[in-house]
Amino acid sequence: MRTIDWVDGAIELIDQTLLPDELVMLRITTVDALIEAIQRLAVRGAPALGVAGAFGVALADGDRKAIARLREARPTAVNLAWGVDQAAAHLEEGRQAVLARAERLRDEDIAACVAMGGRGADLIEGDSLRVMTICNTGALAAVERGTALGVIQTLHERGRLAEVLALETRPLLQGARLTAWELDRMGAPYRLIADSAGPSLLARGGIDAVLIGADRIAANGDTANKVGSYSLALGAERAGVPFFVVAPETTIDLSTPSGEHIEIEDRAEEEIVSVRGVRLAPAGTRALNPAFDVTPHDLITAIVTDRRVFRP
Ligand code: MRU
């Protein structure tokens, strides 16, 4: 099953807001509907956003203003703008050429995830591994197979995985809703933990590696990813646990020199004061909701891409 694809003249994608309760495909025929799906996280995760952006250009019928709006629908994951640009470069050649580039980009993502899975699994030493991860970096965040969760899936397939500790990932619970759903379908052993338990569980010992994905990697290796990644990196360093970033090279943004230049998406206060429509905080409570944080490069043991391994 693919998270996102082009089917009979439209984008079809899994509506991730309905998981794990319902597996529903959305059929998207306009750029506005795609922007709405991206902003409410029906489709999310850097590689999937890249593919969505590229297919979205095929829906735009050459409307450059619509393409510009799509490119900026979410600011932190560089793959969205990159995917849009890759497809838009073929606008002069017509819709078929745009679509052909988007389909190639989809296929490249599938191959990249297979390559990262193998390379990451080769890099991590030991058997009976216990690993920790945040957010969702699985097939749902890409096309057929994930990045960091793709490595974990490969470890599982090779019989080397003892347990995954998955952070629930407040406020939108990508860990609890999506990563748990994917691990369950893989038949991989896992337990869910509260986000704030991550660093202290690392300190307690018995965890072999932390694996995260990335939304944008600056030229110096600083890495933007789901908020909470930085606390895990600090905890991992303190505990002497290797901390791996797994991402395709399309997530590396050489035009951004370092992490302080990465735009961090601020999302609605409502996502913090309530959970899935149920208000938790007193009415009128204000909230601050940065969706991502930046892990400085010196806290990263290695960045595993589809082509190589970068070390500090
Ligand atoms: O807000 P989201 O769910 O789009 O955030 C996703 C992440 O932070 C992922 O870790 C990242 O995009 C890498 S996905 C392979």
Residues whose N, C-alpha, C, O or C-beta is under 5 A from the ligand:
A	BS01	MRU	R44 G45 A46 P47 I134 C135 N136 T137 A141 T147 Q174 G213 A214 D215 N225 K226
